[in-house]
Amino acid sequence: MLKLPKDFVFGAATAAYQTEGSTTVDGKGRVLWDQFLEEQGRFSADPACDFYNQYPIDFKNAREFGITSLRVSIAWSRIFPEGYGKIEPRGVAFYHRMFKEMKDNGIEPYVTLHHFDTPEALFVKGDWLNKEMIDHFTDFATFCFEEYKEIHFWITINEPTTLAKQQRITGTFPPGAKYQFADCFQQQHYLNLAHARVVNKFREMNVPGEIGVVHAIQTVYPNSEKEADRLAAIRQDVLENKFLLDGTLKGSYSPELLEIVESIIKANNQSMIKITSDELAELEQAAETVDFVGVNYYYSKFVESYDGPSEFIHNGTGTKGSSKRKLAGVGQEVLREGLPTTDWDWPIYPQGLGDTLRRISQDYPNVAKIYITENGLGKKETPDENGEIIDTERIEYIENHLKEVAKVIEEGVRVAGYFIWSYQDMFSWTNGYNKRYGLFYVDFETQERIPKKSAYWYKELIENNKK
Ligand code: BGP
């Protein structure tokens, strides 16, 4: 039987744009996704799982299933429809209502301030590549700290790596730019800086709570013992993980790290990024006080050296084997023989979570605790003839990852909690609605919720762990 510490937090995760729907309701401003998705014409985030209206049902379900912590995010453009300036009182009131409902159901909110939903008015001005964005984000965060006194746990930014890479290199997030390595690293630096500035503000204001950042970590391994593959894996890790981990948790970039950054940028005939000493001072100050880091882990990457041009094809349909991931100046991802993959070509490798947790603990000893802020399995699902969803594969996936967590805790790594992605089925940014992760199945036509087998399994796990 899986045993975790008595005070271990068992939660589940959500994000505003993926759940709320009601994207044009109560004065909400547009975000970067609205036009991008309209132009693609494949799917929209309305009504998603209608969390804007269904949240009382979702929280009641959570209470019944023993889930006492949920990750939610505040949609910036519900509060500041233009990103700054005019405040929308209906948006402000919505989150007070929502947080109250959570508390009334005995649920602790873990609140993300930026989960991929930059207001459109700021997106068109350059988004995270425009330094002005950092000031506006800090003002939005400051407003939230003053307004939502009921919140204890704050997360600055969700997955800076995903934002920077998918907005600038893979073209899968708006604006859909491809292979802009310099922009990707510049944006990573500005995301590190935005996180730091908000943490420093939080301290200056003496907010009585905790604050951290959430990183997506895909653990990178060389696919062979060959030196060229080892170097490719180092570059891939710098591009996706290390630059952000060091920037937010160490508060500095070593000369060796910057050399690798420069070599990737130069290999793509682009100009090196700009970093000032004042900016570095901000990073350093924040890294000294950060309370926790969240790790979102889904899969690991196995990398080989590659000398050709970039070629990235995203599998956004769940057609196994349809993706290609080769990046000039970095390396190519390959599927390791014998490892299972999801329909979206994500290799399932629980050890990768253990290795990442050990790495964070060793390399960033100043970080007091780690939460797994997302982990889960995306699947195509429909209820069976009895109206049930028997998601055995998901249970296995979660259990195997939690076993890794239990193992590293035994070794002394301070992991404080685990949030399943996702709490209920919802909208997926680049995949729409056929990639389901929820503990609760959602019929997107009727908005009916059905607990999956995994929800019952999780409930039992939580109860057993309390004994
Ligand atoms: C993370 C995001 C989530 C969520 C999840 C699953 O990157 O923080 O918002 O979407 O991944 O990803 P996907 O929906 O692409 O399968």
Boltz pocket constraint, residues with backbone or C-beta under 6 A from the ligand:
constraints:
  - pocket:
      binder: B
      contacts: [[A, 15], [A, 18], [A, 158], [A, 159], [A, 162], [A, 216], [A, 296], [A, 374], [A, 378], [A, 421], [A, 427], [A, 428], [A, 429], [A, 430], [A, 431], [A, 435]]
      max_distance: 6.0
